[in-house]
Amino acid sequence: MLDPERDEIAGGFELLVEGERIREVSDRPITSQGATVVDCGGRTLMPGLIDSHVHVVLSEVFLRTLENMPLTLMTAHAMRQMRAMLDRGFTSVRDTGGADWGLKAAVDQKLVAGPRLFIAGKAIGPTGGHSDGRRRTDTGPSCNCCNALVFSMCIADGPDEVRKAVREEMRQGCDHVKIMMSGGVASPYDPIDSLQFSLGEVGAAVEEAHAFGRYVCAHAYTPETITRAAKAGVRTIEHGNLIDDASAKLMAENDMFLIANLVAYYAMRERAADLGMLPEMLEKNELVIDGGLRSLEICKRAGVPVAYGTDLLGQLQVDQTREFEIRSQVLSPIEIIRSATLVGAQVLRREGQLGCLRPGAYADLLVIEGNPLKDLSIFNKPETNLAAIVKGGSFHKNTLH
């Protein structure tokens, strides 16, 4: 049993699952009348994985391609992406721009196979910022009923517009609010070090999210934007590749989380040009890629919890488990597994419910061939190395005999 709350694998345990949840965990035999016994056959049992930064509806690497995609086709692509994530062992994912309550409800109602989905709705940013995908010749907004790109992002300028945009996302059932505070790789015109959203705009977003019992996550790369986010009450920083010691210290003082996603930059460097991404976007990728591993070291020194995220677009999403190996250059296997279980559950505000093997937690379980603490690469071949995938007490996959 690989319990992420322990430092080592422990043998001889049994788990009792009733309904959707773990009823009992014991190092002695458990008796329960009428229970079905599943023998894991010497394999490793662990909690389902949590990816804290995905985009299930962004099915193209070059995002502008989504302008020509109707929402029906966008949804079909998302259904395939979600099933693939669950097939890789990710039983919960946090979408940070695009997925709506309809997709969340479809998974919850078991109409489609996929992980538990925690949604932000549209990612909100200022004119000319990371959520503004318009061409320079576009003079007005596009219709969002037949444009998958507009469906997943929105533009708001000034505290009042930001306030209204956040309220709209709250109305539509979002679990968290995503705002853009610096430039990004996949957007056409904004420099990485651009400062997006003023302190007043960020404060309006935070105030409205808190009023609804939710929180704000911020796309931010630089120390300046991370500092602004921390001062305004943002809870999580997405990316943060260029973080420094001072901004990390501020994050720690404000009980913030970093959601790092290093694999996205390597995958874009290797394959995004062939999938339509423009040279000027790939130039921005080079500005942040080398800071990824350094950001993990800085946050570890400062005591900032770092969750597992991937942020892969479109065809690159097949690399979702590769993040484990990349992080292993600076972190131990148990630290990385905790980032994809215990820390992810904290980000989702589901401590004790997800990412653990406690009684009362959801029975989201993986049965693995091999020991991930000795070889993280086993996650890269889920089709052969994941013998069973359980979500909410039900088998999504079962090859145990």
Order of alpha helices (4+ residues) and beta strands (2+ residues): beta-beta-beta-beta-alpha-beta-alpha-beta-beta-alpha-beta-alpha-beta-alpha-beta-alpha-beta-alpha-beta-alpha-alpha-alpha-beta-alpha-alpha-alpha-beta-alpha-beta-beta
